[in-house]
């Protein structure tokens, strides 16, 4: 069992991660690279991507930015 302080720290970290993450639907394998390039394009309001994960079966792309500044699209 986690102490209250440890649980609060973990909750804060999870909230920060969620606030930097977006989910893009209906992304086929052939356009995934193009979508990532668009999301990184700073002139379009994008930013540096920390991680990206694709689920080909559900055609979803989960992108986590380094910071919230990259989510101004």
Buried (B, 14 or more C-beta within 10 A) or exposed (E): EEEEEEEEEEEEEEEEEEEBBEEBEEBEEEEBEEBBEEBBEEEEEBBEBBEBEBEEEEBBBEBBBEEEEBBEE
